[in-house]
Each structure stands twice: as structure tokens, then as C-alpha cells.
């Protein structure tokens, strides 16, 4: 699954497009320069069961590690993934 990212320095998103239509999205906002807040995740029903939401969280974790920043998962889905995945706790 090709997870893309767009970031304008104030907010951003990880997303998946199929035929130029967004079918999955996880949005975030920057908190100063050292944290992002994941505030929303949505995945189209056509992708149900394929782990796309988790893949977007994994991509956000990789982004945080690359930038040396932390993540605050306010979105209930992202929070549940973080709660279940101890390996991601370094970016909390």
C-alpha cells in the first residue's frame, strides 16, 4: 500500500489514493516543532481488514523517528494502536 504524506508545517496527513480518490487518511497538527497530534483516522470500507489504518500509524511513527519528534495520539484509533504496540512507545 502506497502511503503518501503532505505536510505544510502547521498540519499534515498521511493518505492513500486509488484512482485519484482518497480512500484512507490520518491527519495531524504540529504542536511547536517537537510534537504532532494525530487527531483523525478514516479508512474507506473497501479497504476494511487490510491493515491500512495501522500502516498509516506505522508511517507516522517512522516520520517521528526520522525527525526526532514525539506523537500525541488523540484519535481513538491511533491511541488504540499505540496502546497495543509497545515498540511505538519511544515516540510517545
C-alpha positions, 0 to 999 in steps of 0.5 A: 500500500502506497502511503503518501504524506503532505505536510505544510508545517502547521498540519499534515496527513498521511493518505492513500489514493486509488484512482485519484480518490482518497480512500484512507487518511490520518491527519495531524497538527504540529504542536511547536516543532517537537510534537504532532497530534494525530487527531483523525483516522478514516479508512474507506470500507473497501479497504476494511481488514487490510491493515491500512489504518495501522500502516498509516500509524506505522508511517507516522511513527517512522516520520517521528523517528526520522525527525526526532519528534514525539506523537500525541495520539488523540484519535481513538484509533491511533491511541488504540494502536499505540496502546497495543504496540509497545515498540511505538512507545519511544515516540510517545 
